[in-house]
Amino acid sequence: MSYKEIEKDKFMNIIETINKKYNVLTNKQKIIANYLKENPSDICYITLSELSKKIGCSEVTILKFTQKIGLTNFVTLKKEFRNYNLTLVNKLSTSSYTINFSNEEDNASLINTMCDNESKKMQDFLQNFDSNYILEVAEEIASKRIIYLFAHDSSKILAKTLECRLLLMQFNPVIVDLADMKIVQQVLKHIDENDICIFFAFPNYYYCNDSIAETVREKNCDIILITDDKNCPVSKFSKHILVCNSKTIIFRNSLTVPISMINLLTSAMALIIGEKDTYL
């Protein structure tokens, strides 16, 4: 099957294409097929050379596999996987809201309940806040060359807030929209141990987050995670985790606590650079 024929078949994604050709693949090609099916987001952000190292096979073997399943080259293979991942992102990682209340509850009472919930989240956050830990995280961020802020959907609001504070203090932040796979790949090419990556991970978690975070760690770049759950997919790749309860009644996330975390984190950084003006 040619690449053009695959494009015409709107009901066939790249995984189905691989499955259809699986029985005619060589043993080495089946290893590639199995890896790509189990890790479909990896190929979206890395080069042919990097993929060959991950799988443990030659670049030529990957190119022969690509042709065997009916695609012309590695670029078209990557394009098909990006399209497939975009479909999964749209299904699994988009914002939504729900209203599941009985008609007996009036709107004013519901709003009051939400106010109480927001207040409780803040009280819990402040009671459990570790100032020494936030200073440790702040000092590490302040020592880095470029601060990459990985976010998607409503988390980009948090990234933008953090970016504004960092620019004010003359740091070098770069917002990375996780939904833009080409930009993500470009960033991953350039990061190293002199930089630091801050990931924002809140429901619905970005589908490819863990794959991107794994690649960041392979570049020896540390990750700071700001999330609602210390066991979220990016956690195992993170050096520091800042947990913010974002649960709310209607929408998936409340930004009250995460914004407060950013305020305290950047305030800690301001105190640090006040003492060590060599950062500026």
C-alpha positions in Angstrom: 0.0 0.0 0.0 1.4 3.4 -1.0 1.5 6.4 1.3 -1.1 8.2 -0.9 -3.4 5.2 -0.6 -3.0 5.3 3.2 -3.9 9.0 3.2 -7.1 8.3 1.3 -8.2 5.7 3.8 -9.6 7.9 6.5 -10.4 5.0 8.7 -6.9 3.6 8.8 -4.4 5.0 11.3 -0.7 4.2 11.4 -1.2 1.5 14.1 -3.8 -0.3 12.0 -1.4 0.0 9.0 1.4 -1.7 11.0 -0.9 -4.4 12.2 -2.1 -5.1 8.7 1.5 -5.6 7.5 2.8 -7.2 10.7 2.9 -10.8 9.5 5.1 -10.0 6.5 7.7 -8.2 8.6 11.1 -9.6 9.5 11.9 -10.3 13.1 13.9 -7.1 13.4 11.1 -5.2 11.7 8.6 -6.7 14.2 10.8 -5.3 17.1 10.5 -1.9 15.5 6.7 -2.4 15.1 6.2 -3.5 18.7 8.2 -0.6 20.0 6.3 2.0 18.0 2.9 0.5 19.0 3.9 0.5 22.7 5.5 4.0 22.5 3.6 5.8 19.8 4.5 9.3 20.9 8.3 8.7 21.0 8.8 9.1 17.3 7.0 12.5 17.2 9.8 14.3 18.9 13.1 12.6 18.0 15.3 12.1 14.9 15.9 8.8 13.0 19.3 8.5 14.7 17.7 8.9 18.2 15.0 6.4 17.5 17.5 3.8 16.3 19.3 4.2 19.6 16.1 3.8 21.6 15.1 0.7 19.8 18.6 -0.8 19.4 18.6 -1.2 15.7 20.2 0.5 12.7 18.8 3.5 10.8 18.7 1.4 7.6 16.5 -1.2 9.4 14.0 1.5 10.4 13.9 2.8 6.8 13.3 -0.6 5.4 10.5 -1.1 7.9 9.0 2.2 6.8 9.0 1.1 3.2 7.7 -2.4 4.1 4.5 -0.9 5.6 3.9 1.3 2.5 5.5 4.6 3.5 8.1 6.4 1.5 10.5 7.7 4.2 11.0 8.5 7.9 9.4 11.9 7.5 6.1 10.3 6.3 6.3 7.8 9.2 6.7 10.6 11.7 3.9 12.5 10.1 1.5 9.5 10.4 2.4 9.1 14.1 1.9 12.8 14.8 -1.5 12.6 13.2 -2.3 9.5 15.3 -1.1 11.1 18.5 -3.0 14.3 17.7 -6.2 12.2 17.6 -5.4 10.7 21.0 -4.6 14.1 22.4 -8.0 15.4 21.2 -9.7 12.4 22.8 -7.8 12.2 26.1 -6.3 15.6 26.9 -8.8 18.3 26.2 -10.6 20.4 28.8 -14.3 20.0 29.6 -16.8 20.7 32.3 -19.7 19.0 33.9 -22.8 20.1 35.8 -24.2 17.3 37.8 -26.5 18.9 40.4 -30.0 18.3 41.4 -32.6 21.0 40.6 -33.3 21.3 44.3 -30.0 23.1 44.8 -30.1 26.8 44.0 -27.2 28.4 42.2 -26.3 30.7 45.0 -25.8 27.8 47.4 -23.6 26.0 44.8 -21.4 29.1 44.4 -21.1 29.3 48.2 -20.0 25.7 48.3 -17.4 26.4 45.6 -16.1 29.3 47.7 -15.8 27.0 50.7 -13.9 24.5 48.6 -11.5 27.1 47.3 -10.9 28.4 50.9 -10.2 24.9 52.2 -7.8 24.1 49.4 -5.8 27.3 50.2 -5.8 26.5 53.9 -4.5 23.0 53.3 -1.9 24.3 50.9 -0.6 26.9 53.3 -0.6 24.6 56.3 1.5 22.0 54.4 3.7 24.5 52.6 7.5 23.8 53.1 9.4 27.1 52.8 12.8 25.4 52.8 11.9 23.1 50.0 10.5 26.0 47.8 13.8 27.9 48.4 15.7 24.8 47.3 13.7 24.6 44.1 13.9 28.4 43.5 17.7 28.4 43.9 18.0 25.5 41.4 15.9 27.4 38.8 17.8 30.6 39.4 21.1 28.9 38.5 20.0 27.7 35.1 20.6 29.3 31.6 17.2 28.8 30.0 14.0 27.9 31.9 11.6 25.9 29.6 7.9 25.9 30.6 6.1 22.9 29.2 2.3 23.3 29.2 -0.9 22.7 27.3 -4.5 23.8 27.4 -5.4 25.8 30.5 -2.0 25.1 32.0 -0.6 27.6 29.5 -2.2 30.3 31.8 0.1 29.1 34.6 3.1 29.0 32.3 2.4 32.6 31.1 2.1 33.8 34.6 5.4 32.2 35.5 7.0 33.6 32.4 6.0 37.2 33.2 7.5 36.9 36.7 10.7 35.4 35.4 11.1 38.0 32.7 10.6 40.7 35.3 13.6 39.3 37.2 15.6 39.1 34.0 15.7 35.3 33.6 15.3 33.6 30.3 12.0 31.6 30.2 10.7 29.9 27.1 7.1 28.6 26.9 6.7 25.3 25.1 3.2 24.5 23.9 3.0 20.7 24.2 0.4 20.5 21.5 2.9 21.9 18.9 4.9 18.7 18.2 7.3 20.5 15.8 8.2 23.1 18.4 8.6 20.5 21.1 11.1 18.6 18.8 13.1 21.7 18.1 13.3 22.5 21.9 14.4 18.9 22.7 17.3 19.3 20.2 18.8 22.2 22.1 18.2 21.6 25.8 21.1 20.3 28.0 22.2 20.2 31.6 22.6 23.9 31.8 18.9 24.4 31.3 15.9 23.3 33.4 12.4 22.3 32.4 9.2 23.0 34.4 6.3 20.8 33.4 2.7 21.8 34.3 0.6 18.6 34.6 -3.0 18.9 35.5 -6.1 16.9 34.4 -6.6 16.0 31.7 -2.9 15.2 31.5 -1.3 15.7 28.2 -1.2 12.3 26.4 2.5 12.5 25.4 3.8 14.1 28.6 5.8 11.1 29.9 7.5 10.5 26.5 8.6 14.1 26.3 9.8 14.1 29.9 11.8 11.0 29.3 13.6 12.6 26.4 14.3 15.7 28.5 16.0 13.5 31.1 18.0 11.7 28.4 19.5 15.1 27.7 20.6 15.4 31.3 18.3 18.3 31.9 16.4 18.3 35.3 12.7 18.6 35.5 10.5 20.4 38.0 6.9 19.3 38.0 4.0 21.4 39.1 1.0 19.1 39.3 -2.1 18.1 41.2 -0.9 14.6 41.8 2.6 13.4 42.8 2.0 10.2 41.0 1.1 11.7 37.6 3.0 10.3 34.5 5.8 12.9 34.6 6.6 12.3 38.3 9.1 9.5 37.7 11.3 11.8 35.6 11.1 14.8 38.0 13.8 16.0 40.4 11.4 18.2 42.3 7.6 18.0 42.5 5.3 20.8 43.7 1.8 19.5 44.4 -1.2 21.8 44.0 -4.7 20.7 44.7 -6.7 21.9 41.7 -9.9 19.9 42.1 -13.1 21.9 41.5 -16.8 21.1 41.1 -17.6 22.1 37.5 -14.4 22.6 35.6 -11.5 20.1 35.7 -9.1 22.5 37.4 -9.1 25.4 39.7 -6.0 27.6 39.3 -6.2 29.2 42.8 -3.6 27.0 44.4 -1.3 26.7 41.4 -1.2 30.5 41.0 -0.3 30.8 44.7 2.5 28.3 44.2 3.9 30.3 41.4 3.7 33.5 43.5 5.6 31.9 46.3 8.1 30.2 44.0 8.9 33.4 42.2 9.0 35.4 45.4 11.6 32.9 46.7 13.6 33.5 43.5 13.5 37.2 44.0 14.9 36.8 47.5 17.7 34.6 46.2 18.8 36.9 43.5 18.6 39.8 45.9 21.3 38.0 47.9 23.2 36.7 44.9 23.1 39.4 42.2 25.4 37.4 40.0 22.3 35.7 38.7 21.3 38.9 37.0 
